[in-house]
Amino acid sequence: MKTTNLNYLYIFFIVIIFNPKQLSGQDLARDSLLIYHEVIVRIGEHGSFDPYYAFTKDLEKKNHPIYKRFFALYHETLIEKARNQQIPNFVHNRENVFVKISGLVDPIRSKIVFILPDDFEEPWQFHNGNMITADDLITSIKYAICKGLLSDKIFNNDLIIKEGDYKFSISFNLEFNREIILRYLEKVYVVPHDYFAAYVVDEKCSENYSIQERPYDIAAGPFKCKDCESPEKILLVRNNQYPRRPFASGIAIKKASMKSDHYGLLVTDGESNIAMDLPAGTMFAPPDNIYQNRIEGWKVKALFFDYTNPIFQIKEFRKIISKIIDVEKYIRQKLDNQANLVTGPYTTLHIGNNPDVKEYLTSEESARFRKNKTNYIESIKDEIEKIDQFNYKGKGRKELYYNNQKVKIIFSYNRQRMTKKEKDALDPIIQNLKGIGILIPKPAEQNDQTIKHIKSNPKKWDILYDEIEIQLKDSASEYFMTFNSENLNYHKYSHSRLDELFTREKTTLDPGTLNNIKREIHKILHDDYAAIFLWTMYNYYAFDKDYISSRNNHLINSVNFFTTPERWKMVRDEY
């Protein structure tokens, strides 16, 4: 009997080893596994094993949340933000990172020194088991410079010096304190010297360098690949060598091509225990076991003008359009408070958001508009007639003319990038434009493909409801600087003072001064009615409280969703 039992055990063992379900996540306890869906899961195929993949100039990939969420799980950064402080990783004693500002040889004004542990008692390793050394961190910083994430006006390759296998320093020609330096370095992802050194030779980033040739085990994050090649599912498992051992045993990322299905897969089908980046319209009243909440997004929705059309070159006319759009009212009544009002190109999360800039309508104008719309519109017509070359014809001033030509505009939007509620919110805007005498044919609905075409053909549109995304410390220059080389300024906007500020923004090193520049940019864009900035839609998330601890709520971040994934607790970890 013992022999028979042993034979059965042996067969069972063989089945488990070769069972393809082992790669599906079913070999990990479900109560310790984070499971969610994405519309894309073939991470390697799309190049995102490069940690800066989402910082590309390609608009299809730029700031892509799918990749940022994956980065937070798979990669590790040089600096971690915790409790509003910048904390260096890869050192286990904060005293091992210090700054010198005296006793330095001119022209060096400040110097930061990193000392890594070399006793191997608390090793920090890549997923392949290789120790992380000074060479790796130096290459990581140079790679970030190379990719444009660190300014070469601040960081000089020649001043990043290896002082030992586990010690290196960075010197600066400007005087910086520790906080400022760490704040700059927080963008740096840690990559292995062996694979990335060739990429930073001669300070060049070869676009032809093949990301896909690299193995899957060269990151340093809290979770590592067990199966990252499947087109339907990625399985990450706990990195047991990570200094702060994750609570969750793994992460299963499944494919579901329609984002609108993700909530149902959590709530109804139970195929996941967390869903994120959810449009509000896809959600319904949750059962008791589902916790759901919202976070502010980064995409600012606005009405953009075609500046090749002479009527939109007139600031007074752009101002008129802003005065017939009651943004606060539409957010409340049409969007069901599922959006946040913005006054410029930055959301309230952005360091450049200027709190002194107020919405377009004054409280007095808003009250008049809401009390008697007809009278308010007639007063707006009076203002239009004061603008040179504008006049009305027809009974009741129903037809607006400019330079003796009927004012007719093409109003467009991308139906794929908006919710039904957003479309409902655009309807009163269109009606108000018609109310001041503008002829608007049926709005031109676009999709992801056709929108590219019309943006490059100004005569195909006049007003476009579109979105821009400028994250935490990014610049608005790509959308509003004259003759922008990246062709994101498709509306052909130009403002000489802004161009000066955008140029200063690129060269300013002091964080305080830089913030002030961004806030001035915010104010000018608003006051010039460069576009009519409307709102940013909230992103929603939900998770199953039977699996995931509700204490994780404070860890959720609007940038990449997962900030410190190793701290995410499952319900079982609470007891």
TABELCOR-V360567 format. One record per pair of residues at least 24 apart in sequence whose C-alpha atoms are under 10 Angstrom apart, sorted by the first residue. I is the first residue (numbers start at 1). J is the second residue. Records with the same first field share a line. If there is no record, write none. Layout:
# TABELCOR-V360567
I: J  J
This chain:
# TABELCOR-V360567
22: 226  227  235
23: 226  227  228  230  233  234  235  236  252
24: 226  227  230  232  233  234  235  252  253  254
25: 226  227  233  234  235  236  237  250  251  252  253
26: 252
28: 237  249  250  251  252
29: 248  249  250
30: 248  249  250  272  273  547
31: 248  249  273  546  547  548  570  571  572  573
32: 247  248  249  250  251  547  548  569  570  571  572  573
33: 235  236  237  238  247  248  249  250  251  252  272  273  547  548  570
34: 236  248  249  250  251  252  253  272  273  274  543  547  548  568  569  570
35: 235  250  251  252  253  254  266  271  272  273  274  275  543
36: 233  251  252  253  254  255  256  262  263  265  266  271  272  273  274  275  276  543
37: 66  232  233  234  252  253  254  255  256  257  258  259  261  262  263  265  266  271  272  273  274  275  276
38: 65  66  232  233  253  254  255  256  257  258  259  262  275  276  277
39: 66  232  253  254  255  256  257  258  259  260  261  262
40: 66  67  231  232  233  253  254  255  256  257  258
41: 66  67  70  228  229  230  231  232  233  234  253  254  255  256  257
42: 228  229  230  231  232  233  234  253  254  255
43: 67  70  212  228  229  230  231  233  234
44: 211  212  213  214  215  216  228  229  230  231
45: 211  212  228  229  231
46: 211  212
47: 210  211  212
48: 211  212
49: 74  75  211  212  214  215  216  217  218  219
50: 75  189  191  196  210  211  212  214  219
51: 75  76  77  144  188  189  190  191  219
52: 143  144  147  148  149  187  188  189
53: 147  211
55: 147  148  149
56: 147  148
57: 478  486  488
58: 486
59: 469  486  488
60: 448
62: 469
63: 298  469  470  471  559  560
64: 560
65: 277  558  559  560  561
66: 277  560  561
67: 560
68: 559  560  561  562
69: 559  560  561  562  563  565
70: 223  236  251  253  560  561  562
71: 189  219  221  223  560  562  563
72: 221  222  223  560  561  562  563  564  565  566
73: 220  221  222  223  224  236  237  238  250  251  560  562  563  564  565  566
74: 127  216  217  218  219  220  221  222  223  224  225  236  237  238  239  565
75: 126  127  189  190  191  218  219  220  221  222  223  224
76: 126  188  189  190  191  219  220  221  222  223  564
77: 140  185  186  187  188  189  190  191  220  221
78: 137  140  141  182  185  186  187  188  189  190  191
79: 182  183  184  185  186  187  188  189  190
80: 182  183  185  186  187  563  564
81: 182  183  186  563  564
82: 563  564
85: 179  182  183
86: 178  179  180  181  182  183  184  185  186
87: 179  182  183  186
88: 114  182  185  186
89: 116  124  190  243
90: 114  115  116  117  122  123  124  125  132  133  137  190  243
91: 115  116  117  118  122  123  124  166
92: 116  117  122  123  124  243
93: 117
96: 167
97: 167  169  178  182
98: 169  177  178
99: 169  170  171  176  177  178  179  181
100: 171  175  176  177  178
101: 171  172  174  175  176  177  178
102: 175
104: 171
106: 173
107: 171  172  173  174
108: 159  171  172  173  174  175
109: 171  172  173  174  175  176
110: 170  171  172  173  174  175  176  177  178  181
111: 159  160  169  170  171  172  173  174  175  176  177  178  181
112: 160  168  169  170  171  172  176  177  178  181  182
113: 160  161  162  163  167  168  169  170  171
114: 162  163  166  167  168  169  170
115: 163  164  165  166  167  168  169
116: 164  165  166  167  168
117: 166  167
118: 165  166  167
122: 241  242  243
123: 241  242  243
124: 220  221  241  242  243
125: 192  218  219  220  221  239  241  242  243
126: 190  191  192  217  218  219  220  221  222  224  239  241  242
127: 216  217  218  219  220  221  222  223  224  225  239  240  241  242
128: 215  216  217  218  219  220  224
129: 217  218  220  241
130: 192  217  218  220
131: 192  220
132: 165  166  190  191  192  193  220
133: 164  165  166  167  168  192  193
134: 161  162  163  164  165  166  167  168  169  193
135: 161  162  164  165  166  167  168  191  192  193  194  197
136: 165  166  190  191  192  193  194  195  196  197
137: 162  166  167  168  188  189  190  191  192  193
138: 162  167  168  169  170  190  191  192  193  197
139: 190  191  192  193  194  195  196  197  198  199  200  201
140: 188  189  190  191  192  193  196  197  200
141: 170  185  187  188  189  190  191  200
142: 188  196  197  199  200  201  203  204
143: 188  189  190  191  193  196  197  198  199  200  201  203  204  205
144: 185  187  188  189  190  191  200  205
145: 188  200  203  204  205
146: 199  200  201  202  203  204  205  206
147: 200  203  204  205  206
148: 205
149: 184  185  186  187  188
150: 184  185  186  187  188
151: 184  506  507  509
152: 203  507
153: 506  507  508  509
154: 181  184  507  508  509
155: 184
157: 200  202  203
174: 509  510
175: 510
176: 509  510
180: 509  510  511
183: 511
184: 511
189: 219  220  221
190: 218  219  220  221
191: 218  219  220
192: 218  219  220
193: 218
194: 218
221: 565  566
222: 246  248  250  564  565  566  567
223: 248  249  250  251  565  566
224: 250  251
225: 250  251
226: 250  251
227: 252
228: 253
230: 254  255
231: 255
232: 256
238: 566
239: 566
242: 566
243: 566
244: 566  567
245: 566  567
246: 564  565  566  567  568  569
247: 565  566  567  568  569  570  572  573
248: 548  565  566  567  568  569  570  572  573
249: 566  570
251: 565
263: 540  541  542  543
266: 290  542  543  544
267: 542  543  544
270: 544
272: 543  544  547
273: 542  543  544  545  546  547  548
274: 541  542  543  544  545  547  548
275: 540  541  542  543  544
276: 539  540  541  542  543  561
277: 538  539  540  541  542  558  561
278: 538  539  540  541  542
279: 338  418  419  537  538  539  540  541
280: 335  336  338  339  419  420  421  537  538  539  540  541
281: 335  338  419  420  421
282: 419  540
283: 540  541  542
286: 542
287: 544
288: 544  545  546
289: 543  544  545  546  547
290: 542  543  544  545  546  548  550
291: 541  542  543  544  545  546  548  549  550  553
292: 540  541  542  543  544  545  550  553
293: 538  539  540  541  542  543  553
294: 338  537  538  539  540  541  542  558
295: 537  538  539  540  541  556  557  558  559  561
296: 338  339  340  347  348  349  536  537  538  539  540  557  558  559
297: 339  340  347  348  349  469  471  535  536  537  538  539  540  558  559
298: 345  346  347  348  349  350  467  468  469  470  471  472  536  537  538  539  558  559
299: 345  346  347  466  467  468  469  470  471  535  536  537  538
300: 340  341  342  343  344  345  346  347  466  467  468  469  470  533  534  535  536  537
301: 339  341  342  344  345  418  422  465  466  467  468  469  531  532  533  534  535  536  537
302: 342  343  344  345  463  464  465  466  467  468  531  532  533  534  535  536
303: 411  412  413  426  462  463  464  465  466  467  529  530  531  532  533  534
304: 412  461  462  463  464  465  466  467  490  491  493  529  530  531  532  533
305: 411  458  461  462  463  464  465  490  491  492  493  529  530  531  532
306: 455  457  458  459  460  461  462  463  464  490  491  492  493  531
307: 458  462  463  490  491  492  493  494  530
308: 458  459  462  491  492  493
309: 409  458  459  461  462  491
310: 402
311: 389  390  402  403  407  462
312: 462  463  493  529  530
313: 493  494  530
314: 387  388
315: 527  528  529  530
316: 383  384  386  387  388  528  529
317: 383  384  387  390  529
318: 528  529  530  531  532
319: 360  527  528  529  530  531  532
320: 380  381  383  384  433  436  529
321: 360  380  429  432  433  436  529  532
322: 359  360  361  429  529  531  532  533  534
323: 360  361  362  365  366  369  376  377  380
324: 360  361  365  366  369  373  376  377  380  428  429  430  431  432  433  435  436
325: 360  361  366  369  426  428  429  430  432  433  532  534
326: 359  360  361  365  366  369  370  428  429  534
327: 359  360  361  366  425  429  532  533  534  535
328: 359  361  366  534  535
329: 366  370  425
330: 421  422  424  425  426  427  428  429  534  535
331: 421  422  425  534  535  536  537
332: 425
333: 421  424  425
334: 420  421  422  423  424  425  426  427  428
335: 419  420  421  422  423  424  425  537
336: 421
337: 537  538
338: 421  422  535  536  537  538  539  540
339: 422  534  535  536  537  538  539
340: 534  535  536  537  538
341: 533  534  535  536  537
342: 526  532  533  534  535  536
343: 522  523  525  526  527  532  533  534  535
344: 476  519  521  522  523  524  525  526  527  529  530  531  532  533  534  535
345: 467  468  469  470  475  476  479  480  521  522  523  525  526  530  531  532  533  534  535
346: 468  469  470  471  472  473  474  475  476  518  519  522  533  536
347: 469  470  471  472  535  536
348: 472  536
349: 471  472  473  558  559
350: 470  471  472  473  474  515  518  519
351: 471  472  473  474  514  515  516  518  519
352: 470  471  472  473  474  475  476  514  515  516  517  518  519  520  521  522  523
353: 472  515  516  518  519  520  521  522  523
354: 515  516  518  519  520  521  522  523
355: 519  522  523
356: 519  523
357: 519  520  522  523  524  526  527
358: 523  526  527
359: 526  533  534
360: 526  527  529  532  533  534
373: 432
374: 435
377: 432  433  435  436
378: 435  436
379: 436
380: 435  436
381: 435  436  437
384: 436
391: 437
392: 436  437
393: 437
394: 437
396: 437
397: 435  436  437
398: 434  435  436  437  438  439
399: 434  435  436  437  438  439
400: 434  435  436  437  438  439
401: 437  438  439
406: 437  438  439
407: 437  438  439  440
408: 434  437  438  439  440  441  462
409: 433  438  439  440  441  443  459  460  461  462  463
410: 439  440  441  442  443  444  459  460  461  462  463  464
411: 440  441  442  443  444  445  460  461  462  463  464  465
412: 442  443  444  445  446  451  454  460  461  462  463  464  465  466
413: 443  444  445  446  447  451  461  463  464  465  466  467
414: 444  445  446  447  448  449  450  451  464  465  466  467
415: 444  445  446  447  448  451  465
416: 445  446  447  448
417: 446  447  448  465  466  467
418: 465  466  467  537
419: 537
422: 465  537
423: 465
426: 465
452: 490
454: 490
455: 487  488  489  490  491
456: 487  490  491
457: 490  491
458: 490  491  492
461: 491
462: 491
463: 491  531
464: 491  531
465: 531  532  533  534
466: 533
467: 533  534  535  536
468: 536
469: 536
471: 559
472: 559
473: 514  515  518
474: 518
475: 502  505  506  518  521
476: 502  518  521  522  525
477: 501  502  503  505  506  521
478: 502
480: 521  525  530  531
491: 530  531
493: 530  531
494: 530
495: 524  525  528  530
497: 521  524
498: 522  524  525
544: 571
545: 570  571
546: 570  571  572
547: 571  572  573
548: 572  573  574
549: 573  574
